[in-house]
Amino acid sequence: MNALAQLDQAVNFGLEELNRLRISGTVTEVTPSHYRLAGLSHFLKLGECVGIDHCGSTQLAEVVRIDAAGATVKTFEAQVAAGLDDPAFRIGPLHVAPAASWKGRVIDALGRPIDARGPLRRGEHALPIESQPPAALQRARVKTPVKTGVRAIDLFMPICAGQRIGIFAGSGVGKSTLLGMIAGSKGFDSVVIALVGERGREVREFLDDSLGANRALAVTVVATGDESPMMRRLAPKTALTIAEFFRDRGENVLLIIDSVTRFAHAARDVALAAGEPAVARGYAPSVFSDLPKLLERAGPGAQGSGSITGIFAVLVDGDDHNDPVADNIRGTLDGHIVLDRAIADQGRFPAVNILSSISRLAQHVWKKDQQALILKLKTMIARFEDTRDLRLMGGYQPGQDGELDQAVALVPKLYEAIMQSPANPPSRDAFQELAEALQQTK
């Protein structure tokens, strides 16, 4: 099999058809992070793909910089294999062709199956990896409530179909576990998951344990931490393209990306290789324009189509919630769920900081009496937490402050009521279950 046939088979869903007459150039520079090509500058555009022939095989790379002297490209493979004077040729923009039969399958960022279940069926239409969200005034309104089955979320930061919400957490605080619980939610027609930069062992755990019955509805895109920055940068875009395919079929899609931070790290590596300056904690300017482009693709579709409910994990470096990436993402999304290490250290999971978390569309979910109840409960939690040091020092005397007495009596019971693990059944009616739990503890 010749090199062109090998490339076409390897990324059979990923590329537009190869032209018989190739526009060719050569490799002039090889570094651990990128290649330089000569002879193609006037025929390439940023984001297009090129093929590099080496020893009978073809490496796929993306154009990240173009100047008069040549083009800078980064390969999708982790290993640098090409050598000087190897031929390179233009391919064009990257595409995938999703089909309904992809549900239940596991693929890599280029759309190649990695689950040993045979080839994927090619869909009728090839969709570009880089696409634009629907126009703002053509998008449907976000109003339909969605139950996640997680009591803490359904009570205090409920979400709607088409909403985009972030889960902000440091490492080891239960972020992936919470995502797994949400992934098992009922009420979605399709689930699309991008596991970006994850440990290899966690992929099987997530698929086998967390997804459960929803695995048959899920398309999982995997780019583990040992893969190249190009694959980790591409995986969320591939997942969004697949989610858009199901959305345009009128389906209600759950999209989970774990994590957007690792996408930002990969985008930083690509930007630095392209020669961009580092402006904020090592991040290049293009990273902060790539993030909104990615996140805005989720959400409601045009009127009459489906929606993409986006759950985006944000790994907070050093537990700094004002990290530039976290701050940029928080300002783009429709709400954020903060996982607190101090709460996790107390053994309360999910370790949701109720006072720091918010859903900007909760008003479409709560009834008036529920909204009043949540406001009262948050007030009690704030009072309970603010007086924690006072109570530990023995400065609290029951009977002196009725509101504080009520908070001290009820908040620990509330915390116990919203504790939940993957082994527990999903919540069906969070408010009813909370009422029953508080009634039993009286």
Secondary structure by P-SEA (a helix, b strand, c coil): ccaaaaaaaacccccccccccccbbbbccccccbbbbccccccccccbbbbbbcccbbbbbbbccccccbbbbbbcccccccccccbbbbbcbbbbbbccccccccccccccccccccbbbbccbbbbcccccccccccccccbbbbcccccccccccccccbbbbbbbcccccaaaaaaaaaacccccbbbbbbccccaaaaaaaaccccccccccbbbbbbcccccaaaaaaaaaaaaaaaaaaaaaccbbbbbbccaaaaaaaaaaaaaaaccccccccccaaaaaaaaaaaaccccccccbbbbbbbbbbbccccccccaaaaaaaacccbbbbbbaaaaaacccccccccccccccccccccaaaaaaaaaaaaaaaaaaaaaaaaaaccccccccaaaaaaaacaaaaaaaacccccccccccaaaaaaaaaaaac
